[in-house]
Amino acid sequence: MKLGEILLRRKLISQQQLNEVLTEQQLNCKPLGELLVEHSAISKQDLEVSLQEQKWRKNGFWVIK
């Protein structure tokens, strides 16, 4: 699952925020999470937790209760 999808699912960002940052990302090639933190859309802690979730999902260990 992509980071943007995780952040949307966790309701940390809106679709509009994601679209704006994805457009900016095409211009400067920075990681999505870094841009969202720079824009104060999410905290560093939110980014870390979301990246951890992404890692766990990729490895098939994520369980939703």
MMTF fields as JSON, N, C-alpha, C and O atoms, coordinates in Angstrom:
{
  "mmtfVersion": "1.0.0",
  "mmtfProducer": "UNKNOWN",
  "numBonds": 259,
  "numAtoms": 260,
  "numGroups": 65,
  "numChains": 1,
  "numModels": 1,
  "chainsPerModel": [1],
  "groupsPerChain": [65],
  "chainIdList": ["A"],
  "bondAtomList": [4, 2, 8, 6, 12, 10, 16, 14, 20, 18, 24, 22, 28, 26, 32, 30, 36, 34, 40, 38, 44, 42, 48, 46, 52, 50, 56, 54, 60, 58, 64, 62, 68, 66, 72, 70, 76, 74, 80, 78, 84, 82, 88, 86, 92, 90, 96, 94, 100, 98, 104, 102, 108, 106, 112, 110, 116, 114, 120, 118, 124, 122, 128, 126, 132, 130, 136, 134, 140, 138, 144, 142, 148, 146, 152, 150, 156, 154, 160, 158, 164, 162, 168, 166, 172, 170, 176, 174, 180, 178, 184, 182, 188, 186, 192, 190, 196, 194, 200, 198, 204, 202, 208, 206, 212, 210, 216, 214, 220, 218, 224, 222, 228, 226, 232, 230, 236, 234, 240, 238, 244, 242, 248, 246, 252, 250, 256, 254],
  "bondOrderList": [1, 1, 1, 1, 1, 1, 1, 1, 1, 1, 1, 1, 1, 1, 1, 1, 1, 1, 1, 1, 1, 1, 1, 1, 1, 1, 1, 1, 1, 1, 1, 1, 1, 1, 1, 1, 1, 1, 1, 1, 1, 1, 1, 1, 1, 1, 1, 1, 1, 1, 1, 1, 1, 1, 1, 1, 1, 1, 1, 1, 1, 1, 1, 1],
  "groupList": [{"groupName": "MET", "atomNameList": ["N", "CA", "C", "O"], "elementList": ["N", "C", "C", "O"], "formalChargeList": [0, 0, 0, 0], "bondAtomList": [1, 0, 2, 1, 3, 2], "bondOrderList": [1, 1, 2], "singleLetterCode": "M", "chemCompType": "L-PEPTIDE LINKING"}, {"groupName": "LYS", "atomNameList": ["N", "CA", "C", "O"], "elementList": ["N", "C", "C", "O"], "formalChargeList": [0, 0, 0, 0], "bondAtomList": [1, 0, 2, 1, 3, 2], "bondOrderList": [1, 1, 2], "singleLetterCode": "K", "chemCompType": "L-PEPTIDE LINKING"}, {"groupName": "LEU", "atomNameList": ["N", "CA", "C", "O"], "elementList": ["N", "C", "C", "O"], "formalChargeList": [0, 0, 0, 0], "bondAtomList": [1, 0, 2, 1, 3, 2], "bondOrderList": [1, 1, 2], "singleLetterCode": "L", "chemCompType": "L-PEPTIDE LINKING"}, {"groupName": "GLY", "atomNameList": ["N", "CA", "C", "O"], "elementList": ["N", "C", "C", "O"], "formalChargeList": [0, 0, 0, 0], "bondAtomList": [1, 0, 2, 1, 3, 2], "bondOrderList": [1, 1, 2], "singleLetterCode": "G", "chemCompType": "PEPTIDE LINKING"}, {"groupName": "GLU", "atomNameList": ["N", "CA", "C", "O"], "elementList": ["N", "C", "C", "O"], "formalChargeList": [0, 0, 0, 0], "bondAtomList": [1, 0, 2, 1, 3, 2], "bondOrderList": [1, 1, 2], "singleLetterCode": "E", "chemCompType": "L-PEPTIDE LINKING"}, {"groupName": "ILE", "atomNameList": ["N", "CA", "C", "O"], "elementList": ["N", "C", "C", "O"], "formalChargeList": [0, 0, 0, 0], "bondAtomList": [1, 0, 2, 1, 3, 2], "bondOrderList": [1, 1, 2], "singleLetterCode": "I", "chemCompType": "L-PEPTIDE LINKING"}, {"groupName": "ARG", "atomNameList": ["N", "CA", "C", "O"], "elementList": ["N", "C", "C", "O"], "formalChargeList": [0, 0, 0, 0], "bondAtomList": [1, 0, 2, 1, 3, 2], "bondOrderList": [1, 1, 2], "singleLetterCode": "R", "chemCompType": "L-PEPTIDE LINKING"}, {"groupName": "SER", "atomNameList": ["N", "CA", "C", "O"], "elementList": ["N", "C", "C", "O"], "formalChargeList": [0, 0, 0, 0], "bondAtomList": [1, 0, 2, 1, 3, 2], "bondOrderList": [1, 1, 2], "singleLetterCode": "S", "chemCompType": "L-PEPTIDE LINKING"}, {"groupName": "GLN", "atomNameList": ["N", "CA", "C", "O"], "elementList": ["N", "C", "C", "O"], "formalChargeList": [0, 0, 0, 0], "bondAtomList": [1, 0, 2, 1, 3, 2], "bondOrderList": [1, 1, 2], "singleLetterCode": "Q", "chemCompType": "L-PEPTIDE LINKING"}, {"groupName": "ASN", "atomNameList": ["N", "CA", "C", "O"], "elementList": ["N", "C", "C", "O"], "formalChargeList": [0, 0, 0, 0], "bondAtomList": [1, 0, 2, 1, 3, 2], "bondOrderList": [1, 1, 2], "singleLetterCode": "N", "chemCompType": "L-PEPTIDE LINKING"}, {"groupName": "VAL", "atomNameList": ["N", "CA", "C", "O"], "elementList": ["N", "C", "C", "O"], "formalChargeList": [0, 0, 0, 0], "bondAtomList": [1, 0, 2, 1, 3, 2], "bondOrderList": [1, 1, 2], "singleLetterCode": "V", "chemCompType": "L-PEPTIDE LINKING"}, {"groupName": "THR", "atomNameList": ["N", "CA", "C", "O"], "elementList": ["N", "C", "C", "O"], "formalChargeList": [0, 0, 0, 0], "bondAtomList": [1, 0, 2, 1, 3, 2], "bondOrderList": [1, 1, 2], "singleLetterCode": "T", "chemCompType": "L-PEPTIDE LINKING"}, {"groupName": "CYS", "atomNameList": ["N", "CA", "C", "O"], "elementList": ["N", "C", "C", "O"], "formalChargeList": [0, 0, 0, 0], "bondAtomList": [1, 0, 2, 1, 3, 2], "bondOrderList": [1, 1, 2], "singleLetterCode": "C", "chemCompType": "L-PEPTIDE LINKING"}, {"groupName": "PRO", "atomNameList": ["N", "CA", "C", "O"], "elementList": ["N", "C", "C", "O"], "formalChargeList": [0, 0, 0, 0], "bondAtomList": [1, 0, 2, 1, 3, 2], "bondOrderList": [1, 1, 2], "singleLetterCode": "P", "chemCompType": "L-PEPTIDE LINKING"}, {"groupName": "HIS", "atomNameList": ["N", "CA", "C", "O"], "elementList": ["N", "C", "C", "O"], "formalChargeList": [0, 0, 0, 0], "bondAtomList": [1, 0, 2, 1, 3, 2], "bondOrderList": [1, 1, 2], "singleLetterCode": "H", "chemCompType": "L-PEPTIDE LINKING"}, {"groupName": "ALA", "atomNameList": ["N", "CA", "C", "O"], "elementList": ["N", "C", "C", "O"], "formalChargeList": [0, 0, 0, 0], "bondAtomList": [1, 0, 2, 1, 3, 2], "bondOrderList": [1, 1, 2], "singleLetterCode": "A", "chemCompType": "L-PEPTIDE LINKING"}, {"groupName": "ASP", "atomNameList": ["N", "CA", "C", "O"], "elementList": ["N", "C", "C", "O"], "formalChargeList": [0, 0, 0, 0], "bondAtomList": [1, 0, 2, 1, 3, 2], "bondOrderList": [1, 1, 2], "singleLetterCode": "D", "chemCompType": "L-PEPTIDE LINKING"}, {"groupName": "TRP", "atomNameList": ["N", "CA", "C", "O"], "elementList": ["N", "C", "C", "O"], "formalChargeList": [0, 0, 0, 0], "bondAtomList": [1, 0, 2, 1, 3, 2], "bondOrderList": [1, 1, 2], "singleLetterCode": "W", "chemCompType": "L-PEPTIDE LINKING"}, {"groupName": "PHE", "atomNameList": ["N", "CA", "C", "O"], "elementList": ["N", "C", "C", "O"], "formalChargeList": [0, 0, 0, 0], "bondAtomList": [1, 0, 2, 1, 3, 2], "bondOrderList": [1, 1, 2], "singleLetterCode": "F", "chemCompType": "L-PEPTIDE LINKING"}],
  "groupTypeList": [0, 1, 2, 3, 4, 5, 2, 2, 6, 6, 1, 2, 5, 7, 8, 8, 8, 2, 9, 4, 10, 2, 11, 4, 8, 8, 2, 9, 12, 1, 13, 2, 3, 4, 2, 2, 10, 4, 14, 7, 15, 5, 7, 1, 8, 16, 2, 4, 10, 7, 2, 8, 4, 8, 1, 17, 6, 1, 9, 3, 18, 17, 10, 5, 1],
  "groupIdList": [1, 2, 3, 4, 5, 6, 7, 8, 9, 10, 11, 12, 13, 14, 15, 16, 17, 18, 19, 20, 21, 22, 23, 24, 25, 26, 27, 28, 29, 30, 31, 32, 33, 34, 35, 36, 37, 38, 39, 40, 41, 42, 43, 44, 45, 46, 47, 48, 49, 50, 51, 52, 53, 54, 55, 56, 57, 58, 59, 60, 61, 62, 63, 64, 65],
  "secStructList": [7, 7, 2, 2, 2, 2, 2, 2, 2, 6, 6, 1, 1, 7, 2, 2, 2, 2, 2, 2, 2, 2, 2, 2, 2, 2, 2, 2, 7, 7, 7, 2, 2, 2, 2, 2, 2, 2, 6, 6, 1, 1, 7, 2, 2, 2, 2, 2, 2, 2, 2, 2, 2, 2, 2, 2, 2, 2, 6, 6, 7, 7, 7, 7, 7],
  "xCoordList": [0.848, 0.0, 0.899, 1.894, 0.537, 1.323, 1.13, 0.092, 2.152, 2.119, 0.924, 0.253, 0.655, -0.481, -1.795, -2.653, -1.962, -3.183, -3.308, -4.399, -2.195, -2.202, -2.582, -3.405, -1.986, -2.281, -3.743, -4.375, -4.275, -5.696, -6.572, -7.543, -6.233, -7.014, -7.026, -8.031, -5.895, -5.796, -6.369, -6.372, -6.856, -7.454, -6.482, -6.873, -5.218, -4.203, -4.071, -3.633, -4.455, -4.429, -5.696, -6.375, -5.991, -7.127, -6.632, -5.435, -7.567, -7.206, -6.588, -5.657, -7.101, -6.566, -5.111, -4.27, -4.814, -3.432, -2.517, -1.412, -2.981, -2.183, -1.92, -0.787, -2.945, -2.787, -1.792, -0.957, -1.884, -0.98, 0.468, 1.371, 0.681, 2.049, 2.594, 3.784, 1.74, 2.199, 2.627, 3.594, 1.913, 2.292, 3.639, 4.507, 3.807, 5.087, 6.215, 7.337, 5.912, 6.928, 7.492, 8.675, 6.668, 7.138, 8.174, 9.023, 8.092, 9.003, 10.337, 11.368, 10.33, 11.574, 12.066, 13.119, 11.332, 11.774, 12.064, 12.846, 11.451, 11.602, 10.608, 9.578, 10.897, 9.951, 8.64, 8.633, 7.549, 6.222, 6.125, 5.648, 6.565, 6.487, 7.25, 6.773, 8.423, 9.24, 8.499, 8.495, 7.876, 7.127, 5.936, 5.664, 5.235, 4.08, 4.503, 3.795, 5.641, 6.153, 6.569, 6.277, 7.243, 7.656, 6.457, 6.545, 5.344, 4.117, 3.28, 2.198, 3.785, 3.079, 1.718, 0.799, 1.602, 0.365, 0.3, -0.778, 1.476, 1.578, 2.8, 3.684, 2.836, 4.01, 5.037, 4.732, 6.236, 7.271, 6.839, 7.111, 6.162, 5.686, 4.63, 4.655, 3.697, 2.693, 3.366, 2.948, 4.404, 5.144, 5.803, 5.713, 6.463, 7.141, 6.159, 6.432, 5.027, 4.026, 3.471, 3.281, 3.216, 2.664, 3.67, 3.295, 4.94, 5.974, 6.129, 6.375, 5.983, 6.047, 4.882, 5.053, 3.694, 2.529, 2.772, 2.459, 3.328, 3.609, 4.558, 4.352, 5.592, 6.564, 5.887, 6.099, 5.069, 4.389, 3.419, 3.337, 2.687, 1.748, 2.502, 2.073, 3.625, 4.415, 4.884, 4.948, 5.207, 5.698, 4.58, 4.848, 3.324, 2.182, 1.868, 1.202, 2.343, 2.131, 1.066, 0.766, 0.492, -0.461, -1.802, -2.375, -2.308, -3.593, -4.488, -4.087, -5.679, -6.63, -7.617, -8.235, -7.764, -8.67, -10.06, -10.966],
  "yCoordList": [-1.169, 0.0, 1.24, 1.301, 2.21, 3.435, 4.296, 4.24, 5.093, 5.941, 6.886, 7.066, 7.487, 8.401, 7.723, 8.324, 6.486, 5.737, 5.492, 5.585, 5.181, 4.955, 6.237, 6.213, 7.351, 8.627, 9.026, 9.558, 8.773, 9.052, 8.157, 8.616, 6.896, 5.918, 6.263, 6.067, 6.782, 7.178, 8.574, 9.064, 9.214, 10.554, 11.609, 12.525, 11.464, 12.435, 13.553, 14.657, 13.257, 14.256, 14.099, 13.073, 15.137, 15.085, 14.697, 14.727, 14.337, 14.002, 15.216, 15.075, 16.403, 17.63, 17.854, 18.197, 17.661, 17.807, 16.816, 17.165, 15.586, 14.563, 14.96, 14.869, 15.393, 15.788, 16.938, 16.926, 17.933, 19.082, 18.664, 19.118, 17.807, 17.385, 16.453, 16.494, 15.624, 14.757, 15.587, 15.244, 16.676, 17.573, 18.214, 18.28, 18.684, 19.287, 18.266, 18.592, 17.039, 15.978, 15.75, 15.443, 15.894, 15.702, 16.756, 16.52, 17.922, 19.019, 18.929, 19.325, 18.411, 18.442, 17.073, 16.989, 16.018, 14.642, 14.336, 13.432, 15.069, 14.749, 13.661, 13.526, 12.878, 11.862, 12.497, 13.594, 11.797, 12.292, 12.672, 13.757, 11.801, 12.064, 13.314, 14.104, 13.491, 14.673, 15.948, 16.921, 15.948, 17.119, 17.41, 18.568, 16.369, 16.568, 17.128, 17.954, 16.692, 17.235, 18.688, 19.532, 18.996, 20.372, 21.311, 22.47, 20.818, 21.619, 21.61, 22.195, 20.95, 20.817, 20.133, 20.38, 19.28, 18.52, 17.344, 16.948, 16.794, 15.701, 15.955, 16.733, 15.299, 15.407, 14.347, 13.404, 14.505, 13.493, 12.159, 11.1, 12.217, 10.991, 10.304, 9.082, 11.074, 10.494, 9.819, 8.743, 10.445, 9.879, 8.565, 7.573, 8.555, 7.343, 6.188, 5.063, 6.464, 5.423, 4.917, 3.714, 5.828, 5.44, 4.645, 3.703, 5.019, 4.258, 2.865, 1.895, 2.775, 1.466, 0.596, -0.589, 1.203, 0.452, -0.01, -1.149, 0.868, 0.514, -0.687, -1.613, -0.657, -1.756, -3.066, -4.106, -2.999, -4.199, -4.729, -5.939, -3.845, -4.286, -4.957, -5.993, -4.365, -4.912, -6.333, -7.19, -6.56, -7.872, -8.821, -9.945, -8.374, -9.236, -9.465, -10.44, -8.572, -8.759, -7.845, -7.956, -6.951, -5.993, -6.657, -7.255, -6.557, -7.145, -6.031, -5.29, -5.916, -4.929, -5.628, -6.619, -5.11, -5.711, -5.149, -5.539],
  "zCoordList": [0.0, 0.0, 0.0, 0.723, -0.81, -0.908, 0.335, 0.995, 0.638, 1.818, 1.79, 2.805, 0.642, 0.532, 0.875, 1.521, 0.452, 0.759, 2.258, 2.82, 2.895, 4.342, 5.074, 5.989, 4.672, 5.317, 5.116, 6.03, 3.935, 3.691, 4.545, 5.147, 4.596, 5.365, 6.851, 7.535, 7.346, 8.747, 8.984, 10.113, 7.916, 7.971, 8.499, 9.222, 8.127, 8.517, 7.493, 7.817, 6.251, 5.183, 4.348, 4.397, 3.587, 2.668, 1.272, 0.99, 0.424, -0.957, -1.642, -2.435, -1.342, -1.938, -1.513, -2.344, -0.229, 0.241, -0.465, -0.879, -0.598, -1.273, -2.721, -3.193, -3.417, -4.818, -4.972, -5.877, -4.082, -4.16, -3.929, -4.632, -2.952, -2.64, -3.726, -4.037, -4.295, -5.392, -6.598, -7.278, -6.864, -7.957, -7.665, -8.535, -6.433, -6.041, -6.108, -6.498, -5.728, -5.718, -7.118, -7.266, -8.128, -9.506, -9.894, -10.753, -9.25, -9.583, -8.846, -9.39, -7.609, -6.843, -6.363, -5.731, -6.647, -6.377, -4.908, -4.613, -3.987, -2.56, -2.2, -2.861, -1.163, -0.717, -0.245, 0.313, -0.477, -0.134, 1.342, 1.675, 2.205, 3.635, 4.037, 4.852, 3.47, 3.772, 3.379, 4.133, 2.212, 1.763, 2.68, 3.0, 3.098, 3.974, 5.326, 5.9, 5.84, 7.102, 6.899, 7.747, 5.797, 5.5, 5.42, 5.828, 4.899, 4.764, 6.044, 6.092, 7.067, 8.354, 8.204, 8.986, 7.2, 7.001, 7.975, 8.42, 8.299, 9.272, 10.143, 9.784, 11.273, 12.153, 11.778, 11.047, 12.277, 12.051, 12.649, 12.083, 13.799, 14.441, 13.582, 13.438, 13.006, 12.104, 10.925, 10.497, 10.4, 9.267, 9.672, 8.948, 10.824, 11.279, 11.467, 11.049, 12.091, 12.323, 10.989, 10.807, 10.071, 8.77, 7.943, 7.244, 8.018, 7.306, 7.91, 7.194, 9.222, 9.883, 9.412, 9.125, 9.339, 8.841, 7.409, 7.061, 6.578, 5.188, 5.126, 4.341, 5.956, 5.991, 6.399, 5.776, 7.453, 7.931, 6.885, 6.676, 6.229, 5.188, 4.047, 3.539, 3.644, 2.538, 2.852, 1.971, 4.116, 4.526, 4.948, 5.373, 4.833, 5.1, 6.568, 6.916, 7.434, 8.859, 9.458, 10.646, 8.667, 9.2, 9.441, 8.53, 10.666, 11.023, 11.567, 12.465, 11.03, 11.501, 12.41, 12.023, 13.622, 14.59, 14.44, 15.176]
}
